[in-house]
Amino acid sequence: MIPSNQESAEAIRSAKDALENYKRFFFGNAKLESELYDLGLLTAEERYMAVDITLQEITPADRRGPNPPNDFTSSGLLKGERLCAFRWQSVEFKRLMYFKFAVAARSGKPRLVVYSLHEHRP
């Protein structure tokens, strides 16, 4: 079951706040590096801007899961954090995109942890 629009709106707001607080995001896995590279995002500034733009473009209606029981991270230091995935038609990227993240709030200020940002793969 896809979370409600209210839950999705809260996830987007929390992600925006976390990005603003730290002025950066954290990598949730190694494959994100190649996904960003494939989009032509090479510098930290380009990557930050892309994530910031993504968070401005996505809406609660774009939420695509993940569905239980796969909606929590399953390994690493962030095990148990709720994952949020969105698919949307991006104005900036000019294609259908996919974005997956978690907001980790275990110690101190919440942190935005990005797991995927790439062109949608049907």
N, C-alpha and C positions, 0 to 999 in steps of 0.2 A: 504494500500500500504506500503510495506517494504521500509524503507529509502534507499537511494543510498549507494553504497560502500564507496563513499567519506564521506558521513555523518557518516557512521558506523566507518570508520577509525578514523575520528575526535573524535567520542565518546570514542573509545578505548584509543586514545592518551590522551584525557582530563582526563580520569579515571586514567591512569597510572601516569600522572603528579600530580593529586590530592593525590593519595596514597603516592607518593614520597614526596610531600610537607609536609604532616601531619604525615607521618610514621604510619598511622592508617586509618581505615575506620569507618564510622558511620552506625548504624543499622537503617534501614528504617521502620522496624516493629518488632513486638514481635515474629512472627513465625520464623524469621531468626535464633534465638537462637536454636530452636529444629532442624532446618535443619543442622546447623553446628554440633550439638551434634550427629545427626544421621550419619554424615560423620566421626565421631570420632575426631573431631576438638574441643578440650576442652580448650586449653589455648589461650590467646591473640596472642602469637607468632605463634602458629599453624594456627590460623585463618588468621592472616596477611599473612603468607606464602602462604596459600591456595588461597587467593584473588590475591596476586601478581602472582602466577603461573597461575591462571585462566586468568588474563589479558595478560600474555605472550602467552597463548595457543589460545585464541579466535582470529578469523579473521573477517573482514567485511563480508565475505561469510557466516559466522555462524549466522548472525543477523536474528532474528525471530520475530521482532516486538518490542513492542506491536503496533498494528495498531490503527490509529485514530478512534474514539476520545479517546481511552484508552491509549494514549501514553504520558499522563501527570499525575503526581501525583494529587490525588483528595482531599486530606485532610491533616491536620496537618500544621506544620510550613513550610514545603517544598511544599505546594500546588502549582501546576503549573510547577514544574520541569519536564523536558523531561525524560521519562523512556526508557531504552535500554535493550532488552532481547536477549540472545544468547543461542544457543544450539550447542554443539560440542562434538566430540569424544575425551575425555581427555586421554592423555598419562599418566599423573600423577595419576588421579583417576581410570583409567582403565575401564571407562564406559562412556556412553552418559550422558552428564551433561547439566544443565540449570542454567543460571546466569542472574539476572536482577538487574540493578543499575540506579542511576541518579547521575549527577555531579551538585551539588548545588553551585552556584556562587553569591548568593545574597549579602553576607556580607564578605568582605575580600577575602582571597584565596579560590579557589574552593575546595569543600569537596566531597569525594566519599561516596555516601550513597548506601549501598547494601540492596536490598529487598529480593532476593532469591539466594541461591546457593545450589543446590541439584541434585540428579540423575534425569534425564529426566523422566517425568511421561506421557506416551502416552495417 
